[in-house]
Amino acid sequence: MEKLKKISQEKFDSLKKDEKDLLIVYYKTYEKENKLTKSINKSKKKIKKVKERLNNVQIKKKEILEKIKSINKSLFTTSTIVCDKRWNSYICIFKNSDSQKSLYLGSHVNIIKALKPFYSKEEFKDSKEFIKKELKKIISTVQDKLIKHNDKNEITFKKNKLKNIVELYAESGKWDYWSIEN
């Protein structure tokens, strides 16, 4: 939109009242438009600077992550809970970049026996999904006490019995609920 040139005071005085009002509104609107345009341009510059800073931080984070991985690969050990349908049993698979180990946790019935005392009747479900979710939570909490890594970054087990795993988890104090029945 093109700016109307300001008119002289004489011409302005010669206009009708509604024309004067309209001209005043136009000039005020034009000034607001200019201020908002300047504000947008200023904000765009700020956004560009913030994006550059974010990019620099992300690059630095990536570089640090690479150094961390090279220092201690054991920090990046993942665990997965798998249900073997043939035997109705559960296995935990630990994996890092250099090795993979499986830990037999027990049959569905034995796991229910081991976990059930720690849950109220309403909260405990013996479905495979519930058991897998709870086992994953337990294993991820005690993983550092459960496995170790040798010089070649291969996974070995410190504890390998479900009873020991449940005891380690109980010691951690992370049970959501306690309803041990006598």
C-alpha positions in Angstrom: 0.0 0.0 0.0 1.4 3.3 -1.0 1.6 6.1 1.5 -0.5 9.2 0.9 1.6 12.3 1.0 0.9 14.6 3.8 -1.1 17.6 2.8 -0.5 21.1 3.9 -2.5 22.5 6.8 -4.4 24.8 4.5 -5.7 21.9 2.4 -6.4 19.9 5.5 -8.5 22.8 6.9 -10.4 23.1 3.6 -11.6 19.4 3.9 -15.0 18.4 5.2 -15.1 17.0 8.8 -15.6 13.3 7.7 -12.8 13.6 5.2 -10.5 15.0 7.9 -11.4 12.2 10.2 -10.8 9.6 7.5 -7.4 11.1 6.7 -6.4 11.1 10.3 -7.5 7.4 10.7 -5.4 6.6 7.6 -2.3 8.2 8.9 -2.6 6.5 12.3 -3.2 3.2 10.6 -0.2 3.7 8.4 2.0 4.4 11.4 0.7 1.3 13.2 1.4 -0.8 10.1 5.0 0.5 10.0 5.6 -0.2 13.7 4.2 -3.8 13.3 6.3 -4.4 10.2 9.4 -3.2 12.0 8.5 -5.4 14.9 8.1 -8.4 12.6 11.5 -7.8 11.0 13.1 -7.4 14.4 11.4 -10.7 15.6 12.6 -12.5 12.5 16.2 -11.4 13.3 15.8 -12.7 16.9 14.4 -16.0 15.7 17.2 -16.4 13.2 19.8 -15.8 16.0 18.0 -18.3 18.3 17.9 -20.9 15.5 21.6 -20.5 15.0 22.3 -20.9 18.8 20.0 -24.0 18.8 21.9 -25.5 15.9 25.2 -24.9 17.6 24.0 -26.5 20.8 22.7 -29.5 18.9 26.0 -29.9 17.1 27.9 -29.7 20.4 25.5 -32.2 21.9 26.1 -34.7 19.1 29.9 -34.3 19.4 29.7 -34.9 23.2 27.4 -37.9 22.7 30.0 -39.5 20.3 32.7 -39.0 23.0 30.5 -40.5 25.7 29.8 -43.5 23.5 33.5 -44.1 22.9 34.3 -43.7 26.6 31.6 -46.0 28.0 29.5 -48.1 25.7 27.9 -49.7 28.7 25.8 -46.6 29.2 23.9 -47.6 26.1 22.7 -51.0 27.0 19.1 -51.6 26.2 16.8 -54.3 27.7 13.8 -55.9 26.1 11.3 -58.2 27.6 10.0 -61.0 25.4 7.3 -63.6 26.0 8.0 -67.0 24.6 4.5 -68.3 23.7 5.7 -71.9 23.2 6.7 -72.2 26.9 4.7 -69.3 28.3 7.8 -67.9 29.8 9.7 -64.6 29.8 13.2 -63.6 28.7 15.0 -60.4 29.0 17.4 -59.5 26.2 20.2 -57.0 27.0 22.0 -55.5 24.1 24.7 -52.9 23.4 26.8 -52.2 20.4 29.2 -55.1 21.1 27.2 -57.9 22.6 23.8 -59.3 23.4 22.8 -61.6 26.2 19.5 -63.2 27.2 18.3 -63.8 30.7 15.6 -66.3 31.4 13.2 -64.7 33.9 10.8 -67.6 34.5 7.5 -69.0 33.5 4.3 -66.9 33.6 3.1 -68.7 36.7 6.4 -68.2 38.6 6.5 -64.5 37.7 3.0 -64.1 38.9 3.9 -65.8 42.2 7.0 -63.6 42.6 5.2 -60.2 41.8 1.7 -60.7 43.1 2.5 -60.1 46.8 3.7 -56.6 46.0 0.4 -55.4 44.4 -3.1 -55.0 45.7 -5.7 -57.4 44.2 -7.4 -54.7 42.2 -4.1 -53.4 40.6 -2.5 -56.7 39.7 -3.4 -58.2 36.3 -2.0 -61.5 35.1 -2.1 -60.5 31.5 1.0 -60.8 29.4 1.0 -57.0 28.6 0.8 -56.1 32.3 3.6 -58.6 33.2 5.9 -57.4 30.4 5.3 -53.7 31.4 6.1 -54.4 35.0 9.1 -56.6 34.3 10.5 -53.8 32.0 10.1 -51.3 34.8 11.8 -53.5 37.3 14.6 -54.5 35.0 15.4 -51.0 33.8 15.5 -49.8 37.5 18.0 -52.5 38.6 19.9 -52.9 35.4 23.1 -51.5 36.7 23.1 -53.9 39.7 22.0 -56.8 37.5 24.6 -56.7 34.7 28.3 -55.8 34.2 30.6 -55.2 31.3 34.0 -56.7 30.8 37.0 -55.1 29.0 35.6 -56.0 25.6 32.2 -54.4 26.6 30.5 -57.8 26.6 27.6 -58.2 28.9 27.7 -60.6 31.9 25.3 -61.1 34.8 25.9 -60.3 38.4 22.5 -61.7 39.4 20.5 -64.0 37.2 17.5 -65.2 39.3 14.1 -63.6 39.3 14.1 -63.7 43.1 17.3 -61.7 43.3 15.9 -59.2 40.7 12.7 -58.7 42.7 14.8 -58.2 45.9 17.0 -55.6 44.2 13.9 -53.8 43.1 12.4 -53.9 46.5 15.6 -52.4 48.0 15.4 -49.6 45.5 12.1 -48.4 47.1 10.4 -47.8 43.8 7.4 -50.0 44.3 4.3 -48.0 43.5 2.2 -49.9 46.0 2.8 -52.4 48.9 0.2 -54.9 49.9 2.2 -57.9 51.1 -0.3 -60.3 52.6 0.6 -62.6 55.5 
